[in-house]
């Protein structure tokens, strides 16, 4: 089946007019008659293009503030009609319906509108497009006869194909699939928003956890493999990722990112976002093996690397300040090997050094996330289980320090308190059971992912060695017994911060008092499974 070569008609109605004018100019040059609506028609006419208003074509005026303009038999008959089917052709001739060869439509900015602070339900509802999705569905259903264009990034391909004649059916089918994807995503966004308005009406709806959930992510890239070479993998991103997200980061240099790289880069960024001071973190297998804050970024990196220099080989690094030349010089020091770095930016001299000097320069991935430190709302974590999906709020809320309690006879010194605060911020990012030792704004020992808190305590103290003397400890959950405290005391730890809440709290506090250790209960646990 083919589309009639003449006359050629295009119906155009776009909220997003990016790149539209040159595209329509190309259509006019190919002999297309342009029929358009409202603001789109006005723009095209201002650019000197001959455009027929939709009301002139239908013989029926727009009404109700533009709510009714394209919902007309002459529009949808022209989209759904099959000119080479006798019954359709007779109906079209009898009612003066002209077939459209092309439809160019995108939708009211509903998602953008509801994303604005203070958006009211009335404002949101006015951005629910009716005519646009209807035209898209009609054209996409009838794609054997009609080409349907929904995005500016399709314009060049479509125009090039039209210069060769009618659009190939394979391209029309591809365009139709994109149109149905757009309307499905649009309707899902509306349904999700409307569910947030249902409160206290007896339906049992939870605005943050709707009864039905549809997710939309666009594939950013296919990955070489997943966690292991025999696993396939891809990276998908949200439609409008927050500036302070890995999806918003730009790869400036280096070989292709792997599945594990992406996990570790995200972990690195989440940790350095916690700090106002210059901070550096060294990530290995999604855990911080080193982290530090200091007056200068280069000093923070040196201290972070010193936290566990053996584990730091082949690591992922995160910085919350632009990487400067002094820091780059340390990164390029002999014996260091770095897989990837993420930072807000790189000074030109530092970037040149990292990409030209070290032996690993060709392979290291350098990522820039300019909005890394931007504030962002509490979002949700999603984790797949067999046959289902678990969803929870991300553990990003600031812990209320006014709820922290000193539960021991001795209070922390100012220096200990600063280290306890630092250790607590880092510890929440360590896999449970998590024990983290810190001293002078530097991580000196980490015990992560163990089945018992005593084992984690032993590993953290073993990693710290002599640096454990005078260090403080953060524990992501309570100590169930005093044995962990005994282990920490033997290593020289002087103060502890933990949530509290164990049946054995009194026994744990008594052990701290026995050793002259200070202890703070935060009242908030930070498990990370």
N, C-alpha and C positions, 0 to 999 in steps of 0.2 A: 504494500500500500504506500502511496506517495502523497505528499501535500501538493495542492495546486500551486503552480508557479506564479500565477497572477490572478487577482491582485494580492499583494502581500500586506498583511495588517499585523500590527503589534499593539497590544494593550499594555500600558505602562502605568503603575501606581506604586510609588516607593516612598517610604518614610526616610530611609537612609539613602541619600542621593549621591553618595560618594562614587565618583567615576561615571556617573550616569550620563552626563551631557555628551562626552566624546563617544560613548557607546551608542547613544541615540543618533548622533550625527552620522555614525557609520551605518546605522540602519536606514536612515533617510537616503544616504548615498546609494544604497542597494535597492531603493525604490519602495521602501516600506511606508505605508500610511500609518501615522501615529495617532492613537486614541488614548487620552489620558484623563486624569482626575485632579481636581483641587490644586494643591501646592505643587505637585509634579508638573501639571500642565502649565502653571504660571512660570515656573523656572525654565521649562523648555521654550516657551514662547518668548521669554525675556532674552534667551540666547539666539533668537531669530529663527527658530525651527517652526515649521508648519505643524500644528497640533489641533486635532479635533477634540473638543470637550466631550466627556462621557455623556453629559446631558443632551447635547446635540445629537449624539449617536443613538441614544435610547429614546429620545423624545419625551423624557421624563425628568423633571428637575431634581437636583440634590435637595434633601430636606433633613430636618431634625439635626441641624448642626453637622451635616455630613455623615450622619449615621446610616442614611439610606442613599446610596448612589450607584453601586454596582450590582445590587441584588435585583437583577432584571433579566427577563427571558432573552433579550437580545444580547446580553453579555454572556450568560451561561449557556445559551443555545449556541453561541459562536465558539464557546470553549468545548462543549460536549458533543456538538454535532459531528457526524461522520459523513462528509460530503459525498463519498463514493457509495454510501448506502442509500438506496432509492427512497425509503421512507423518511430518513433524516433529511435528505436533500429536498424532498417535497415540502416538509414542514418548514425548513429554513427559507425556501423561496416564498411560501405562502405568508410568512410573518416578517419578511424583510430582514432575516438574520444573516449576517456576514460571518464567515469563518475567520478565526484568528490563527495565524501561523506561529505567533510568538506571544508569550505573556511574561512580563517583567514585573515582579511584585516582591516586596518585602514588607514586613509587618510593623505595626505600631510598637514603639519601644517599651513594652510592658515590663520586662525584667529590669531595664535601666531605671524606669520610673519607681518601681517598688524598692530599688536599692538606695534611693535617695533618702537621707534622714528626714523624718517628719512627713513622709508620704501618707496621705489619708486614704481610706478605702474609696472615697468618691474619686479621687485623682487616679487611683489604680484602675478602677473599673472603666473610666473613660479611655484607658489605654488598652482595653480588650478589643482587639481587631476582629470584626465580623466578616466584612466583605473580602479582606485580603486572604484569610485562610480558605474561604469558600472558593475564590478564584483559583488559588493554588491547587486545591483538591480537584476541582473540575478539570483544570488543564493537565494535572499529573495523571489523573485517571485516563484521560484521552491523549496520552503522550504519543501514541502512534501517529497522531495528526498534529499535535501542538507541542511546541517547545516551551518549557517553563523555566525561567531564570530567576533565581532567588538571592544570589550573592554577587557582589562586585567582582570577586576573584574569578567569576565565571565569564565575565564580559569578553575578554580577549579571545578565549577559546571559542565561544559561541559566534562571535563576529567573524573569526577566521573561517569557521566551518560554513557559515552562511554565504561567504564569498564564493564558495564552491558549489552552492545550490542549497536545496532543502537540507535541514539538519539530518545526519544519519540517525537511524532508529536507535542504534546503540547509545549515542550521545543523548538522545531524548529520554531514553530509559534511565540513564545515569542522572540526568537533571531531574527527572520525576522522583527518583529515590531521594535526592537531596531535598526536594520540596516536601515530600511526606515526612522526612526527618525533621524539617523546620516546623511544620504544623504540629507534629507530635510533641516536640520539645516545648513549643509555645503553649499548647494546651496543658501540658504537665505543670509548667510554671504557674499557670493560672489556677489549676486545681490545688497545687501546693499552697499558694497564697490564700485562696479562699478557705482552706482548712485552718489557717492560722486565725481566721476571723470567728471561728466557731468556738465560743468559750462559754462554759457554764450553761449549756442549753439541754443538758441531759443526754447528749449523744456519746459522751465518754471520749470525745476528741481531745488529743493533746497537741497543742499547736507546734511544739518542738519535735514531736514524734508522731507523725500522721499515721492513720490506720493503713494506708498504702504508701509505698515509697517507690519512686522512679528516679533513677540517677542518669545524668547525662555527662559524659566526659568525651572529649575529642582526642583521638590518637595523635600524640606529638611525634612519637618515633617508635619504630620497632627496635628492639634491643638484641644484641648478639645472642644472649641467652639469659636465663634467670639466675637464681642463686647458684646454680650448678650448670655445667655445659649441656646436660641432657634436658634442661627445662627451657621451654620457649617463653618469651616475655615481650612486653611492650610498655610504653610510658604514655598514660592518658592524663589529660589536664582538664580542669574545670573550664566552663565557657568564659568566665570573667574572674580569673585567679587574682587573689589579693596581691598587692605589690610586695608584701612581706611574706612571700612564699617561694618555694623552689620552682614552681611552675612559671614564676615571673622572672627567674634568673636567666641571664644571657651567657652562653658559652663563648668565651673570647678566644680560647686556644686549647689545643690538645686533641687527643684521639677520642673516639666515640665513648660516651658514658655507658657504664654497665648498670645492671639492676642493683648490684650491691653498692656501687658508687652513689647512686641516687639516694638510697636509704641512708647512707652515711653522711652525705652532704646535707640532707634534711635534718639529721640529728645534730650536726655541727651548727647549723644556723639557729636551731631552736635554743641551743645552750648559750651562744654568745649574745642572743637577743635579751637574755636575762639581766645583762649588766650595763650600767651607765659608764663605768670606767673602761678604758681600753682592755679588751679581753681576747684571749686566744684559746682555742680548744683543739686537742688532738683526738681524733675518733678512730677506733679500731673495732670492727665488728659491731657497729651501732652503739658502742659504749665509749665514754670519755676515758682514755688512759692517761690523759694529762689535760689540765686546764689551769689558767692563771689570769689574774688581773694585775695591772701595774700602771704606773704613770705614763709609760710609753709602750706602744704596741710591740716593739722589738723586745723589750724586757718581758712583756707578757708571754711572747712566744718562747723565748729562751726558758722561762720558768715552766711553761706548759710542756715543752719537749723534755725537760729534765724530770718531769713527773714519772715517766716510765720510758726512757730512751730506747730500750730494747723493743718494746711494743710499738713505738712510734715509727719504726721503719715500715714504709709502704702504707702510710696512714692518710687520712683525709683531714684537712685543716679548715677551721672556721675562724674568721676575724670579724669584729664589729666596728672596725675603722678601716679607712683606705690603706691598702698595703703600701708602705713607704720603702725607700731604698734601703734603710737600715734593716728592716725586717726581711726584705728580699735577700740581702747579703747573708743573713743567717740561714734562710731557707736553702741557699745554694752551697752551704758549707759542706766540706768533704764528708762522706759517710752518711749523708742524709738522702733518703729517697721518699718522694711524696707522690701520691696518686692523684690528688685533686685538692683545689683550694676554692673556698667561697668567701667573698668579701663584698662590702658595698662598692668598692672600686679599687683601682690600682694606679699609683702614680706612674707616669710614662717611663721614668728611668727604672722603676721596680719591674714593670711589665717587660721591658726590654731585657733586663737581666734574667728574669725567670724563663724567658722564651729563647734565650741564646746561650747562657753560660753553663748550667749544670748538664751532666751526662744525660739526665732524664728529661731534658727540655722538650723533646719532640712528643713525649707521651703525656706529660702532666696536663691535667684539665684545669683551666682557670675560669671560674664562673664569677660573674658580677651580678649582685642583686641590690640595685640602687635603693630600693625601698625596704631593705632588710629590717630596719629599726622602726618602720612605721607602725603605729598602733593598729590593731585589728580586733574585730569582735571574737568572742569565744566561739570557735567552730566545733565541728564534730569529728570524731575519729570513727572509722569504719573498719571492721575486721571480718573477713570471710571465715565462716565455719561450714562444715559439710552440710549442704542443704539450706543454709541460711546466712544471715548477716547480723553482726552485733554492732550497735551504735552507741556511742557515749559522747558527752562533752569532752573536749580536749582538756588536759590537765594544765591549763594556762592561767588560771585565776591567781591573782596575787594573794599570798598567804597573809592574813591579818595579824601583824606582829603584836597588836594590842591584846591578842588572845594567848600569846606565848606566856608560859609560866616557868619561873625558876623553882624547881622542886627539891633542890638540895640545900644543905646548910650554907655552902659556899656559892656565891654568885660568880658568873664569869667576869674576868677582867675585861676592860674595853677592847684589848687586843684579841682576847679569846672570842668575845661576842662578834667582832668583825669577821673572824675566821669561821665561826659557827654559821653566820648568815651566808657567807660565801659558799660554804660546804653544803648547806641546805639547798641552795639554788641549783647546784650542780648535781646533787644526789638524786633529785627527782627525775633526772634524765638517765639514770643508771638502771639496768635491768635488775629486777628483784630476785632474790633478796639482795639489797644494796647496802654496803657499808663503804663510806668514803672518808679518808683522812686528809686534812688540809692544815697548812701552816703558812702564815704570812701571805695570804692570798694565792696560794699555790696548792694544787692537788698533789699529795705525796704517796697516796696508796688507795687502790680501789679493789673491793671484793664484789663481784657482780654475778648475778644469775645462779647463785648456789641454792641448793635445796634447804640448807639450814643457815640461819643467821650466824651461828658460831663459825661455820666454815667460811662465810664471807668475811667475818671479823679476822680470822686467821690469815686469809689471803691478803686483805688490805694491810694488815700489820707486817706481813712478810714482804710485801712490795715496798712498804715505807722503809723498813730496816731502821737504821739509826735516826732517820728523819721523823720517826714516830714520836720521839721524845719532844714533848712540848706541843704536839699537834692536837687538833680537835677532831671529833668524829661526828658525822651525820649518818643516821640510819633511816631508811625510807619508811620503816614500820617499827612497832615497839619491839623491845627485847623481851622474849618470852621467859627467859631465865637470866640469872646474874652471870652465867658463864661467859657471855660475850663481853661484859664489863671487865671480868677478870682478865680476859685476853687483851683488851685494850689497855688496861692498867699496866700489864707486863710490858707492853710496847712503849709506854711512856705517855699515853694520851691523857690530857688534863681536863677536857670538857667534852660533853656529848649533847647533841640535839636529836630528838626523836619525837614521834607523835604522842607516846603514852597510850594508855588504854588496856594494858595487859593485866590479867589477874595477879601477876607477879610484880606489878609496878613497885609495891612497897619493898620487895626484896631487892629489886634493881636499884632503887633510890638508896637503900641502906648500903649496898655495895659501893656506890659512888661516894657516899658520906664516909665510909670506911677508908677509902683511898684519897679523900680530899678532892675528889673530882666535882666539877660543876655540871649540872644537867638542866636542860630546858625541854619542857613538853610544849609542842606546837599545837596539838589537838587536831592535826590534819595529816593523814597518811598519803604517801605518794608511790604506791605500788606501780610497777611498770613491767607487765608480763611479756 
